[in-house]
């Protein structure tokens, strides 16, 4: 995965997430919106087949990039917890086809 910073200011960022679909930016957006300092968080997908999603975040006083980084860490933590839950519940092996 590659990130292209289309706009990078203290309280505003636009980040193109190369090679991803709706899943990652949507999950990040949901976590970012839980921060009371966030004024706006969304993503756009200019074209569903040939474009990359662009995550857009505007904050009141926090550093917008720091908010995105924090959300990414939280998302990774949640994904790890989900994986561990699957492993401890006996679903570690591949499902039979």
C-alpha positions in Angstrom: 0.0 0.0 0.0 1.2 3.5 -0.9 0.0 6.8 0.4 0.0 10.0 -1.6 -0.6 13.2 0.3 -2.7 15.4 -1.9 -3.1 18.1 0.8 -1.3 18.3 4.1 -2.0 21.1 6.5 -2.0 21.1 10.3 -5.8 20.7 10.6 -6.6 19.2 7.1 -5.3 16.3 5.1 -6.3 14.5 1.9 -4.6 11.1 1.5 -4.9 8.9 -1.6 -4.7 5.3 -0.5 -3.2 3.5 -3.5 -4.5 -0.1 -4.2 -7.4 -0.1 -1.8 -11.1 -0.2 -2.2 -13.9 1.1 0.0 -13.2 -1.1 3.0 -10.1 0.5 4.5 -11.0 4.2 4.2 -14.6 3.5 5.4 -13.3 1.7 8.5 -10.8 4.6 9.2 -13.5 7.2 8.7 -15.7 5.5 11.3 -12.9 5.5 13.9 -11.9 9.1 13.0 -15.4 10.4 13.5 -15.4 9.1 17.1 -12.9 11.9 17.9 -14.8 15.0 19.2 -12.1 17.3 17.7 -12.9 16.1 14.1 -15.0 18.5 12.2 -15.2 16.4 9.0 -14.1 13.0 7.9 -15.0 11.3 4.7 -13.6 9.6 1.7 -14.3 9.8 -2.0 -13.7 7.3 -4.8 -13.7 9.2 -8.1 -14.2 6.0 -10.1 -14.9 2.6 -8.6 -12.8 0.6 -11.0 -9.8 2.8 -11.9 -9.4 5.3 -9.0 -8.0 5.0 -5.5 -9.9 6.2 -2.5 -9.1 9.6 -1.0 -9.5 10.1 2.7 -10.3 13.6 3.8 -10.0 14.8 7.4 -10.5 18.3 9.0 -10.0 18.9 12.7 -10.7 21.8 15.0 -7.4 21.9 16.9 -5.6 18.5 16.7 -3.1 17.7 14.0 -5.2 16.0 11.3 -2.4 13.6 10.3 -1.9 12.5 14.0 -5.7 11.8 14.2 -5.4 9.6 11.0 -2.4 7.8 12.4 -4.2 7.2 15.7 -7.2 5.8 13.9 -4.9 3.5 11.9 -3.4 2.1 15.1 -6.9 1.6 16.6 -8.0 -0.2 13.4 -4.9 -2.5 13.5 -5.7 -3.2 17.2 -9.3 -4.1 16.5 -8.2 -6.4 13.6 -5.7 -8.2 15.8 -8.4 -8.7 18.5 -10.7 -10.1 15.9 -8.1 -12.5 14.5 -7.3 -13.6 18.1 -10.9 -14.2 18.8 -11.2 -16.4 15.7 -8.2 -18.4 16.7 -9.3 -18.9 20.3 -12.8 -19.9 19.2 -11.5 -22.8 17.2 -11.7 -21.3 13.8 -8.0 -21.2 13.1 -8.1 -24.0 10.6 -9.3 -23.5 7.0 -12.9 -24.3 6.5 -13.6 -27.5 4.6 -14.8 -26.9 1.1 
